[in-house]
């Protein structure tokens, strides 16, 4: 089902009108987050580590391999969460899902690729009390799941008493990982924390996160490590009856409109390689346009 209006979005103007119709007046006790994806029909609301079975089965290996091979890139990353953010930055599959507080940034990500697919922007509303910061103990618990092998499974032990649960071998290993980054961490984990999805505000120590107004959902597990936890339905603002679908035929137009507002690949990805790529593409378009606009000489 598409939106109540029965038509897909084809411009920034209609996108903003739809946002206004959703009455996103910012309540004092909640924060709105947005996520854009380029193919609304195929996208699953899951982090990249769960998009291929072999990735989640080897998450613990990938986590260690990239640090082993690129140690200098992780010198400043003291916690598992900070390391996951860095891995996400370099496109390694992780249990993080990118969010932004800027709806136009989400729109950019929706329209900037797959021109033959309709896109979508999702909206989430999270209570301020439930938004965690990068140094949260719950964030440490979920982040360190990345280091556990694929056999990590709490199905048979989550109903046990707190003391018995935390004495189980699987949990003691996880506690060991957490205490390596937080020696003061109280050696108690609650099963429901392992099965949660929480919104996290990272350190603003990355130009890309700053430009994108970035935040993350970090995913726990659904009993087994190989199955992700689910985002609470209470977080969802856009539903099946009212989805912000962007028409594939309008993608290029919206890309151009966003560029006039200073939202483009160079501004969203301020690293020099991305900026260089954007400059080359922009110049190529300008030259093509100029060439096609020249009048052919009369014969």
ABEGO torsion letter per residue (X at the ends): XBBAAGBBBABAAAAAAAAAAAGABBBAABBBBBBBBABAAABBBBBAAAABAAAAAAAAAAAAAAAAABAAAAAABABAAAAAAAAAAAGBBBABBBBBABAAAAAAAAAABGAABBBBBBBBBBBAAABBBAABAAAAAAAAAAABBAABBAAAAAABBAAAAAABAAAAAAAAAAAAABAABBBBBBAAAAABBBBBBBBBABAAAAAAGBBBBBBBBBGBAABBBBBBAAABABBAABBBBBBAAAAAAAAAAAAAAGBBAAAABABAAAAAAAAAAAAAAAAAAAAAABBBBBX
